[in-house]
Amino acid sequence: MTTEAHAAERRRPPLIAVITLLTAVLTVFLIAFAWPSARSEPRDVPLAVSGPVPAVTQIQAALEKAMPGGFEITAVPDRQAAVQRIEDRDAYGAIVLDAAQPEVLTASAGGPAVAQVLTQLSARMSPENPAKVTDIVPLPKDDPRGAGLAAGALPLVLGGIIAAAGLTQLVRSGAQRMVGAVSFAITGGLALAAVLQYWLGSLEGSYLGNAGVIATSIAAISLTLLGLEWLLGTAGLALGGAVMMLLGNPLSGMTSAPEMLPSGWGALGQLLPPGAAGTALRSVSFFDGAGAARPLVVLACWLLAGVLLCGLGALRSRGRAVPARHEASAVAA
């Protein structure tokens, strides 16, 4: 065996280290994806309650006893005000304490898991006088469980990661990579929105609006990862991809709602592109844009951050190129 072969063999990590690393990676993946689902329960879910003051106080105490810290209750004057809060995405549901028959208002399009919890609570409120359940903003008939939209969270993340990884490998010019990322985001947004809206029936509302949200999400992720790769190399791309996949996707709240995730983690998920895109997509598709301002601002900030990172990467590359040219000129001289 040659000296080079011996040196290469010594540089290889021992088998036990490789197995330990792979086990750790597998465990991290399991925790990232299973833990939010396993600990899913209501936490300060906005809920409107309409009725006489003593009745509102009584139902608030009953809800706190049944699910401590589960709901953030806001008293409203009547049913119409409760419906308005739901349609404005200020509440996930409402309880109307009518003397004849209480009514529970839900919005399954805003969060199927929360609507299911409220439906279960309606059966326990008054066994002798069951509450009527009304879905104010229902999911589409072709996808009544919201499975298509929930499953679409992963392609949103993968789209940005795949674009960044592919462009860094196949395209040499940094400027062309950025153009390619934006172009792919547009075509990807149009394609994914078409599948979700016209084939699976998981989305409603404006097709171009839905496609725009998806495209913005893909562009925000891909440009951010391109910028990190430009600055830090492969390590930057891997770090950014891990954050988007292991934090952004599980904490997006697409399968339930941000308020159903462990405390603090749901809020963090809404500051990452997948969570912001999911909330914005629900708002644009089912609520005529109500509640979309904040998540769209988050996506715009990530998009701007990606452009800035790419700009810093370009400056760094230019700074490296100048000394290299001087050195080449000196050698030639």
SULGI-V849560 format. One record per pair of residues at least 24 apart in sequence whose ideal C-beta (glycine too) atoms are under 10 Angstrom apart, sorted by the first residue. I is the first residue (numbers start at 1). GAP is how many residues later the second one is. Records with the same first field share a line. If there is no record, write none. Layout:
I: GAP + GAP
//
This chain:
25: 217 + 221
28: 214 + 218
29: 216 + 217 + 221
31: 215 + 219
32: 210 + 213 + 214 + 215 + 217 + 218 + 219
33: 121 + 212 + 213 + 216 + 217
34: 216
35: 215 + 216 + 226 + 227 + 230
36: 213 + 214 + 215 + 216 + 217 + 219 + 220 + 224 + 225 + 226 + 229 + 230 + 233
37: 213 + 218 + 219 + 223 + 224
38: 224
39: 221 + 222 + 223 + 224 + 226
40: 73 + 77 + 213 + 215 + 216 + 217 + 219 + 220 + 221 + 222 + 226
41: 26 + 28 + 29 + 72 + 76 + 215 + 218 + 219 + 220 + 221
42: 24 + 25 + 27 + 28 + 29 + 30 + 50 + 71 + 72 + 75 + 76 + 79 + 214 + 215 + 217 + 218
43: 24 + 25 + 26 + 27 + 28 + 29 + 214 + 215 + 216 + 217 + 218 + 219 + 220 + 221 + 222 + 223
44: 25 + 26 + 27 + 28 + 29 + 215 + 219 + 222
45: 24 + 25 + 26 + 27 + 28 + 46 + 47 + 48 + 66 + 68 + 69 + 72 + 73 + 212 + 213 + 214 + 215
46: 25 + 26 + 27 + 28 + 39 + 40 + 43 + 44 + 45 + 46 + 47 + 48 + 68 + 213
47: 24 + 25 + 26 + 27 + 35 + 38 + 39 + 44 + 45 + 46 + 47 + 48 + 57 + 58 + 67 + 71 + 74
48: 25 + 26 + 27 + 28 + 31 + 33 + 34 + 35 + 36 + 37 + 38 + 42 + 43 + 44 + 45 + 46 + 47 + 48 + 57
49: 24 + 25 + 26 + 27 + 33 + 42 + 44 + 45 + 46 + 47 + 48
50: 24 + 25 + 26 + 27 + 28 + 29 + 30 + 31 + 32 + 33 + 35 + 44 + 45 + 46 + 47 + 48 + 53 + 55
51: 24 + 25 + 26 + 27 + 28 + 31 + 44 + 45 + 46 + 47 + 48 + 51
52: 45 + 47
54: 43
55: 40 + 42 + 43 + 44 + 47
56: 39 + 41
58: 39
59: 36 + 38 + 43 + 62 + 66
60: 35
62: 59 + 62 + 63
63: 32 + 58 + 62
66: 55 + 58 + 59
67: 50 + 54
69: 194
70: 47 + 51 + 189 + 190
71: 24 + 43 + 46 + 47 + 50 + 188
72: 187
79: 24 + 26 + 55
82: 54
83: 24 + 51 + 53 + 54
84: 52
86: 24 + 50 + 51 + 201 + 204
87: 49 + 50 + 199 + 200 + 201 + 203 + 204
88: 199 + 200 + 202 + 203
89: 48 + 190 + 193 + 194 + 197 + 198 + 200 + 201 + 202 + 203
90: 200 + 201
92: 25 + 26 + 165 + 167 + 168
93: 24 + 25 + 26 + 28 + 29 + 40 + 41 + 42 + 43
94: 24 + 40 + 42
95: 26 + 27 + 30 + 36
96: 35 + 36 + 38
97: 28 + 34
98: 33 + 34
99: 30
100: 29
101: 25 + 28 + 29 + 30 + 31
102: 24 + 27 + 28 + 29 + 30
103: 28 + 29 + 30 + 31
104: 26 + 27 + 28 + 29 + 30 + 31
105: 27 + 28 + 29 + 30 + 31 + 32
106: 27 + 28 + 29 + 30 + 31 + 32
107: 27 + 28 + 29 + 30 + 31 + 32 + 175 + 179 + 180
108: 27 + 28 + 29 + 30 + 31 + 36 + 37 + 38 + 178
109: 26 + 27 + 28 + 29 + 30 + 31 + 37 + 40 + 94 + 95 + 173 + 174 + 176 + 177 + 178
110: 26 + 27 + 29 + 36 + 147 + 169 + 172 + 173 + 176 + 177 + 180 + 181
111: 35 + 142 + 143 + 144 + 145 + 146 + 147 + 148 + 149 + 168 + 171
112: 27 + 32 + 33 + 34 + 35 + 37 + 38 + 143 + 144 + 145
113: 33 + 37 + 140 + 142 + 143 + 144 + 146 + 147
114: 142 + 143 + 145 + 146
115: 24 + 31 + 142
116: 29 + 140
117: 139 + 140 + 143
137: 67 + 145 + 149 + 150 + 151 + 153
138: 148
139: 62 + 63 + 65 + 147
140: 57 + 60 + 61 + 62 + 63 + 64 + 145 + 146
141: 60
142: 55 + 57 + 58 + 59 + 60 + 61 + 62
143: 53 + 57 + 58 + 59 + 60 + 61
144: 57
145: 57
146: 56 + 108 + 109 + 110 + 136
147: 53 + 55 + 108
148: 47 + 48 + 49 + 51 + 52 + 53 + 54 + 55
149: 47 + 51 + 53 + 54 + 105 + 106 + 129 + 132 + 133 + 136 + 137
150: 52 + 102 + 103 + 104 + 105 + 106 + 128
151: 45 + 49 + 51 + 103 + 104
152: 40 + 41 + 43 + 44 + 48 + 50 + 51 + 62 + 102 + 125 + 126 + 129
153: 95 + 96 + 97 + 99 + 100 + 101 + 102 + 121 + 122 + 124 + 125 + 128
154: 91 + 95 + 98 + 100 + 120
155: 33 + 36 + 37 + 40 + 41 + 59 + 63
156: 32 + 33 + 36 + 57 + 58 + 61 + 62 + 65 + 88 + 92 + 93 + 96 + 98 + 117 + 118 + 121 + 122 + 125
157: 60 + 61 + 64 + 84 + 87 + 88 + 91 + 92 + 95 + 115 + 116 + 117 + 120
158: 60 + 63 + 83 + 86 + 87 + 91
159: 25 + 26 + 29 + 30 + 32 + 33 + 55 + 56 + 58 + 59 + 60 + 62 + 63
160: 24 + 25 + 28 + 57 + 58 + 59 + 60 + 61 + 62 + 63 + 64 + 65 + 66 + 80 + 81 + 84 + 88 + 113 + 114 + 117 + 142 + 146
161: 57 + 60 + 61 + 64 + 76 + 79 + 80 + 81 + 83 + 84
162: 26 + 56 + 59 + 60 + 63 + 79
163: 25 + 55 + 56 + 58 + 59 + 60 + 62 + 63
164: 57 + 58 + 59 + 60 + 61 + 62 + 63 + 64 + 65 + 73 + 76 + 77 + 80 + 142
165: 57 + 60 + 61 + 64 + 69 + 72 + 73 + 76
166: 56
167: 55 + 58 + 59 + 62
168: 57 + 58 + 61 + 62 + 65 + 66 + 69
171: 55
174: 52 + 53 + 55 + 56 + 136 + 137 + 139 + 140 + 143
175: 135 + 139
177: 45 + 46 + 49 + 50 + 52 + 53 + 133 + 136
178: 41 + 44 + 45 + 48 + 49 + 52 + 128 + 129 + 132 + 133 + 135 + 136
180: 42 + 46
181: 37 + 38 + 39 + 40 + 41 + 42 + 43 + 44 + 45 + 125 + 129
182: 33 + 36 + 37 + 40 + 41 + 121 + 125
183: 36
184: 31 + 34 + 35 + 38
185: 29 + 30 + 31 + 32 + 33 + 34 + 35 + 36 + 37 + 38 + 118
186: 25 + 26 + 28 + 29 + 30 + 32 + 33
187: 24 + 28 + 31
188: 26 + 27 + 29 + 30 + 31 + 34
189: 24 + 25 + 26 + 27 + 28 + 29 + 30
190: 24 + 25
191: 24
192: 25 + 26
193: 88 + 92
196: 85 + 89
197: 88
202: 79 + 83
203: 78 + 79 + 81 + 82 + 83
204: 80 + 81 + 82
205: 76 + 78 + 79 + 80 + 81 + 82 + 83 + 84
206: 78 + 79 + 82 + 83
207: 78
208: 76
209: 71 + 72 + 74 + 75 + 76 + 79 + 80 + 83
210: 70 + 71 + 74 + 75
211: 73
212: 68 + 69 + 72 + 84
213: 63 + 64 + 65 + 66 + 67 + 68 + 69 + 70 + 71 + 72 + 79 + 82 + 83 + 86
214: 63 + 66 + 67
215: 62
216: 57 + 60 + 61 + 64 + 79 + 80 + 83 + 84 + 86 + 87
217: 31 + 56 + 57 + 58 + 59 + 60 + 61 + 63 + 64 + 78 + 82 + 85 + 86
218: 55 + 59
219: 54 + 80 + 83 + 84 + 87 + 88
220: 24 + 52 + 53 + 54 + 56 + 57 + 78 + 79 + 80 + 81 + 82 + 83 + 84 + 85 + 86 + 87
221: 27 + 51 + 52 + 53 + 56 + 78 + 81 + 82 + 85
222: 51 + 81 + 84
223: 79 + 80 + 81 + 82 + 83 + 84 + 85 + 86 + 87
224: 49 + 78 + 79 + 80 + 81 + 82 + 83 + 84 + 85 + 86
225: 81 + 84
226: 80 + 81 + 83 + 84 + 87
227: 78 + 79 + 80 + 81 + 82 + 83 + 84 + 85 + 86 + 87
228: 78 + 81 + 82 + 85
229: 80 + 81 + 84
230: 79 + 80 + 81 + 82 + 83 + 84 + 85 + 86 + 87
231: 78 + 79 + 81 + 82 + 83 + 84 + 85 + 86
232: 77 + 81 + 84
236: 73 + 77
240: 66 + 69
243: 29 + 30
244: 28 + 29 + 30 + 58
245: 29
247: 24 + 25 + 27 + 28
248: 24 + 25 + 26 + 27 + 28 + 29 + 30
249: 24 + 25 + 26 + 29
250: 24 + 25
251: 24
252: 24 + 25 + 26 + 27
253: 25 + 26 + 29
254: 24 + 25 + 27 + 28
257: 25
270: 24 + 25 + 28
271: 24 + 27 + 30 + 31
272: 26 + 27 + 30
273: 25 + 26 + 28 + 29 + 30 + 33
276: 24 + 25 + 26
277: 25
//
